[in-house]
Amino acid sequence: MPRFENPIEYLFAGEAAVSFGFAGRKLQKTIQALSEYDADVMANRRKRDESVRQSLVMDAADAFWSYVVQREQFGLLDSEYIAAEYAVPQDVKLAMGPKLTGQ
């Protein structure tokens, strides 16, 4: 257990943990949405729309990037572990990065 010299460090650690948890849930949610979309297309429950799929990939790529960056702040540097743990598709890994807005 870490030892904090200043009581406010407990607050910072708590906020970091909450943010880290949120980022993990967001990654999980975006990967699930992409997976469900692909499953629906494969099962002919939905017509393939490349722009919809690309949007889902970019959402997941942004969430993956955010989660990896937060892990790195904690000194956890293995993004391949995260990719395997969350079953991040290859196209999401290749697109990994912050979402560009306003384009």
PyMOL commands that place a pseudoatom at each C-alpha (Angstrom):
pseudoatom trace, name=CA, resn=MET, resi=1, chain=A, elem=C, hetatm=0, pos=[0.000, 0.000, 0.000]
pseudoatom trace, name=CA, resn=PRO, resi=2, chain=A, elem=C, hetatm=0, pos=[1.390, 3.394, -0.927]
pseudoatom trace, name=CA, resn=ARG, resi=3, chain=A, elem=C, hetatm=0, pos=[2.297, 5.815, 1.821]
pseudoatom trace, name=CA, resn=PHE, resi=4, chain=A, elem=C, hetatm=0, pos=[1.203, 9.367, 1.294]
pseudoatom trace, name=CA, resn=GLU, resi=5, chain=A, elem=C, hetatm=0, pos=[3.032, 12.246, 2.910]
pseudoatom trace, name=CA, resn=ASN, resi=6, chain=A, elem=C, hetatm=0, pos=[0.210, 14.705, 2.427]
pseudoatom trace, name=CA, resn=PRO, resi=7, chain=A, elem=C, hetatm=0, pos=[-3.482, 13.858, 3.063]
pseudoatom trace, name=CA, resn=ILE, resi=8, chain=A, elem=C, hetatm=0, pos=[-4.506, 15.520, -0.201]
pseudoatom trace, name=CA, resn=GLU, resi=9, chain=A, elem=C, hetatm=0, pos=[-2.573, 12.785, -2.016]
pseudoatom trace, name=CA, resn=TYR, resi=10, chain=A, elem=C, hetatm=0, pos=[-5.331, 10.373, -0.938]
pseudoatom trace, name=CA, resn=LEU, resi=11, chain=A, elem=C, hetatm=0, pos=[-7.821, 12.525, -2.807]
pseudoatom trace, name=CA, resn=PHE, resi=12, chain=A, elem=C, hetatm=0, pos=[-5.650, 12.604, -5.923]
pseudoatom trace, name=CA, resn=ALA, resi=13, chain=A, elem=C, hetatm=0, pos=[-5.185, 8.833, -5.785]
pseudoatom trace, name=CA, resn=GLY, resi=14, chain=A, elem=C, hetatm=0, pos=[-8.933, 8.347, -5.406]
pseudoatom trace, name=CA, resn=GLU, resi=15, chain=A, elem=C, hetatm=0, pos=[-9.697, 10.591, -8.372]
pseudoatom trace, name=CA, resn=ALA, resi=16, chain=A, elem=C, hetatm=0, pos=[-7.087, 8.793, -10.467]
pseudoatom trace, name=CA, resn=ALA, resi=17, chain=A, elem=C, hetatm=0, pos=[-8.605, 5.423, -9.584]
pseudoatom trace, name=CA, resn=VAL, resi=18, chain=A, elem=C, hetatm=0, pos=[-12.099, 6.607, -10.522]
pseudoatom trace, name=CA, resn=SER, resi=19, chain=A, elem=C, hetatm=0, pos=[-10.855, 7.986, -13.826]
pseudoatom trace, name=CA, resn=PHE, resi=20, chain=A, elem=C, hetatm=0, pos=[-8.925, 4.789, -14.539]
pseudoatom trace, name=CA, resn=GLY, resi=21, chain=A, elem=C, hetatm=0, pos=[-12.029, 2.683, -13.867]
pseudoatom trace, name=CA, resn=PHE, resi=22, chain=A, elem=C, hetatm=0, pos=[-14.148, 4.903, -16.106]
pseudoatom trace, name=CA, resn=ALA, resi=23, chain=A, elem=C, hetatm=0, pos=[-11.618, 4.586, -18.945]
pseudoatom trace, name=CA, resn=GLY, resi=24, chain=A, elem=C, hetatm=0, pos=[-11.644, 0.788, -18.643]
pseudoatom trace, name=CA, resn=ARG, resi=25, chain=A, elem=C, hetatm=0, pos=[-15.432, 0.643, -18.728]
pseudoatom trace, name=CA, resn=LYS, resi=26, chain=A, elem=C, hetatm=0, pos=[-15.517, 2.972, -21.725]
pseudoatom trace, name=CA, resn=LEU, resi=27, chain=A, elem=C, hetatm=0, pos=[-13.053, 0.750, -23.584]
pseudoatom trace, name=CA, resn=GLN, resi=28, chain=A, elem=C, hetatm=0, pos=[-15.104, -2.324, -22.762]
pseudoatom trace, name=CA, resn=LYS, resi=29, chain=A, elem=C, hetatm=0, pos=[-18.332, -0.627, -23.888]
pseudoatom trace, name=CA, resn=THR, resi=30, chain=A, elem=C, hetatm=0, pos=[-16.913, 0.571, -27.228]
pseudoatom trace, name=CA, resn=ILE, resi=31, chain=A, elem=C, hetatm=0, pos=[-15.357, -2.815, -28.033]
pseudoatom trace, name=CA, resn=GLN, resi=32, chain=A, elem=C, hetatm=0, pos=[-18.671, -4.486, -27.193]
pseudoatom trace, name=CA, resn=ALA, resi=33, chain=A, elem=C, hetatm=0, pos=[-20.606, -2.088, -29.457]
pseudoatom trace, name=CA, resn=LEU, resi=34, chain=A, elem=C, hetatm=0, pos=[-18.243, -2.861, -32.351]
pseudoatom trace, name=CA, resn=SER, resi=35, chain=A, elem=C, hetatm=0, pos=[-18.455, -6.582, -31.695]
pseudoatom trace, name=CA, resn=GLU, resi=36, chain=A, elem=C, hetatm=0, pos=[-22.262, -6.489, -31.577]
pseudoatom trace, name=CA, resn=TYR, resi=37, chain=A, elem=C, hetatm=0, pos=[-22.376, -4.510, -34.822]
pseudoatom trace, name=CA, resn=ASP, resi=38, chain=A, elem=C, hetatm=0, pos=[-20.109, -7.050, -36.555]
pseudoatom trace, name=CA, resn=ALA, resi=39, chain=A, elem=C, hetatm=0, pos=[-22.158, -9.959, -35.179]
pseudoatom trace, name=CA, resn=ASP, resi=40, chain=A, elem=C, hetatm=0, pos=[-25.392, -8.372, -36.433]
pseudoatom trace, name=CA, resn=VAL, resi=41, chain=A, elem=C, hetatm=0, pos=[-23.897, -7.889, -39.895]
pseudoatom trace, name=CA, resn=MET, resi=42, chain=A, elem=C, hetatm=0, pos=[-22.604, -11.478, -39.994]
pseudoatom trace, name=CA, resn=ALA, resi=43, chain=A, elem=C, hetatm=0, pos=[-26.027, -12.807, -38.934]
pseudoatom trace, name=CA, resn=ASN, resi=44, chain=A, elem=C, hetatm=0, pos=[-27.809, -10.638, -41.538]
pseudoatom trace, name=CA, resn=ARG, resi=45, chain=A, elem=C, hetatm=0, pos=[-29.696, -8.785, -38.819]
pseudoatom trace, name=CA, resn=ARG, resi=46, chain=A, elem=C, hetatm=0, pos=[-28.227, -5.546, -40.081]
pseudoatom trace, name=CA, resn=LYS, resi=47, chain=A, elem=C, hetatm=0, pos=[-26.965, -4.285, -43.421]
pseudoatom trace, name=CA, resn=ARG, resi=48, chain=A, elem=C, hetatm=0, pos=[-23.277, -3.383, -43.450]
pseudoatom trace, name=CA, resn=ASP, resi=49, chain=A, elem=C, hetatm=0, pos=[-22.659, 0.362, -43.430]
pseudoatom trace, name=CA, resn=GLU, resi=50, chain=A, elem=C, hetatm=0, pos=[-18.970, 1.191, -43.607]
pseudoatom trace, name=CA, resn=SER, resi=51, chain=A, elem=C, hetatm=0, pos=[-19.428, 4.680, -42.173]
pseudoatom trace, name=CA, resn=VAL, resi=52, chain=A, elem=C, hetatm=0, pos=[-21.222, 3.263, -39.101]
pseudoatom trace, name=CA, resn=ARG, resi=53, chain=A, elem=C, hetatm=0, pos=[-18.531, 0.640, -38.601]
pseudoatom trace, name=CA, resn=GLN, resi=54, chain=A, elem=C, hetatm=0, pos=[-15.749, 3.182, -39.048]
pseudoatom trace, name=CA, resn=SER, resi=55, chain=A, elem=C, hetatm=0, pos=[-17.357, 5.407, -36.421]
pseudoatom trace, name=CA, resn=LEU, resi=56, chain=A, elem=C, hetatm=0, pos=[-17.482, 2.455, -34.001]
pseudoatom trace, name=CA, resn=VAL, resi=57, chain=A, elem=C, hetatm=0, pos=[-13.820, 1.654, -34.735]
pseudoatom trace, name=CA, resn=MET, resi=58, chain=A, elem=C, hetatm=0, pos=[-12.794, 5.256, -34.100]
pseudoatom trace, name=CA, resn=ASP, resi=59, chain=A, elem=C, hetatm=0, pos=[-14.754, 5.375, -30.825]
pseudoatom trace, name=CA, resn=ALA, resi=60, chain=A, elem=C, hetatm=0, pos=[-12.998, 2.193, -29.703]
pseudoatom trace, name=CA, resn=ALA, resi=61, chain=A, elem=C, hetatm=0, pos=[-9.605, 3.472, -30.890]
pseudoatom trace, name=CA, resn=ASP, resi=62, chain=A, elem=C, hetatm=0, pos=[-10.049, 6.642, -28.851]
pseudoatom trace, name=CA, resn=ALA, resi=63, chain=A, elem=C, hetatm=0, pos=[-11.114, 4.646, -25.780]
pseudoatom trace, name=CA, resn=PHE, resi=64, chain=A, elem=C, hetatm=0, pos=[-8.158, 2.251, -26.216]
pseudoatom trace, name=CA, resn=TRP, resi=65, chain=A, elem=C, hetatm=0, pos=[-5.733, 5.159, -26.483]
pseudoatom trace, name=CA, resn=SER, resi=66, chain=A, elem=C, hetatm=0, pos=[-7.217, 6.849, -23.409]
pseudoatom trace, name=CA, resn=TYR, resi=67, chain=A, elem=C, hetatm=0, pos=[-6.994, 3.680, -21.342]
pseudoatom trace, name=CA, resn=VAL, resi=68, chain=A, elem=C, hetatm=0, pos=[-3.414, 2.960, -22.393]
pseudoatom trace, name=CA, resn=VAL, resi=69, chain=A, elem=C, hetatm=0, pos=[-2.356, 6.546, -21.584]
pseudoatom trace, name=CA, resn=GLN, resi=70, chain=A, elem=C, hetatm=0, pos=[-3.920, 6.316, -18.128]
pseudoatom trace, name=CA, resn=ARG, resi=71, chain=A, elem=C, hetatm=0, pos=[-2.214, 2.976, -17.472]
pseudoatom trace, name=CA, resn=GLU, resi=72, chain=A, elem=C, hetatm=0, pos=[1.101, 4.485, -18.508]
pseudoatom trace, name=CA, resn=GLN, resi=73, chain=A, elem=C, hetatm=0, pos=[0.621, 7.215, -15.905]
pseudoatom trace, name=CA, resn=PHE, resi=74, chain=A, elem=C, hetatm=0, pos=[0.558, 4.426, -13.306]
pseudoatom trace, name=CA, resn=GLY, resi=75, chain=A, elem=C, hetatm=0, pos=[3.742, 2.937, -14.779]
pseudoatom trace, name=CA, resn=LEU, resi=76, chain=A, elem=C, hetatm=0, pos=[1.921, 0.073, -16.541]
pseudoatom trace, name=CA, resn=LEU, resi=77, chain=A, elem=C, hetatm=0, pos=[3.438, 0.129, -20.000]
pseudoatom trace, name=CA, resn=ASP, resi=78, chain=A, elem=C, hetatm=0, pos=[2.209, -3.025, -21.774]
pseudoatom trace, name=CA, resn=SER, resi=79, chain=A, elem=C, hetatm=0, pos=[-0.506, -2.000, -24.247]
pseudoatom trace, name=CA, resn=GLU, resi=80, chain=A, elem=C, hetatm=0, pos=[-0.469, -5.476, -25.815]
pseudoatom trace, name=CA, resn=TYR, resi=81, chain=A, elem=C, hetatm=0, pos=[-1.674, -6.883, -22.495]
pseudoatom trace, name=CA, resn=ILE, resi=82, chain=A, elem=C, hetatm=0, pos=[-4.658, -4.522, -22.645]
pseudoatom trace, name=CA, resn=ALA, resi=83, chain=A, elem=C, hetatm=0, pos=[-5.316, -5.393, -26.280]
pseudoatom trace, name=CA, resn=ALA, resi=84, chain=A, elem=C, hetatm=0, pos=[-5.426, -9.089, -25.385]
pseudoatom trace, name=CA, resn=GLU, resi=85, chain=A, elem=C, hetatm=0, pos=[-7.383, -8.606, -22.149]
pseudoatom trace, name=CA, resn=TYR, resi=86, chain=A, elem=C, hetatm=0, pos=[-10.107, -6.560, -23.850]
pseudoatom trace, name=CA, resn=ALA, resi=87, chain=A, elem=C, hetatm=0, pos=[-9.968, -8.440, -27.196]
pseudoatom trace, name=CA, resn=VAL, resi=88, chain=A, elem=C, hetatm=0, pos=[-9.174, -5.242, -29.077]
pseudoatom trace, name=CA, resn=PRO, resi=89, chain=A, elem=C, hetatm=0, pos=[-9.545, -5.893, -32.823]
pseudoatom trace, name=CA, resn=GLN, resi=90, chain=A, elem=C, hetatm=0, pos=[-6.566, -5.259, -35.075]
pseudoatom trace, name=CA, resn=ASP, resi=91, chain=A, elem=C, hetatm=0, pos=[-8.259, -2.384, -36.918]
pseudoatom trace, name=CA, resn=VAL, resi=92, chain=A, elem=C, hetatm=0, pos=[-8.874, -0.656, -33.584]
pseudoatom trace, name=CA, resn=LYS, resi=93, chain=A, elem=C, hetatm=0, pos=[-5.225, -1.116, -32.583]
pseudoatom trace, name=CA, resn=LEU, resi=94, chain=A, elem=C, hetatm=0, pos=[-4.101, 0.361, -35.907]
pseudoatom trace, name=CA, resn=ALA, resi=95, chain=A, elem=C, hetatm=0, pos=[-6.416, 3.367, -35.487]
pseudoatom trace, name=CA, resn=MET, resi=96, chain=A, elem=C, hetatm=0, pos=[-5.486, 3.890, -31.825]
pseudoatom trace, name=CA, resn=GLY, resi=97, chain=A, elem=C, hetatm=0, pos=[-5.250, 7.557, -30.927]
pseudoatom trace, name=CA, resn=PRO, resi=98, chain=A, elem=C, hetatm=0, pos=[-7.319, 10.484, -29.769]
pseudoatom trace, name=CA, resn=LYS, resi=99, chain=A, elem=C, hetatm=0, pos=[-10.517, 11.128, -31.656]
pseudoatom trace, name=CA, resn=LEU, resi=100, chain=A, elem=C, hetatm=0, pos=[-10.151, 14.051, -34.023]
pseudoatom trace, name=CA, resn=THR, resi=101, chain=A, elem=C, hetatm=0, pos=[-13.121, 16.384, -33.924]
pseudoatom trace, name=CA, resn=GLY, resi=102, chain=A, elem=C, hetatm=0, pos=[-14.240, 19.139, -36.216]
pseudoatom trace, name=CA, resn=GLN, resi=103, chain=A, elem=C, hetatm=0, pos=[-13.150, 17.524, -39.457]
for i in range(1, 103): cmd.bond("trace and resi %d" % i, "trace and resi %d" % (i + 1))
show_as sticks, trace
zoom trace
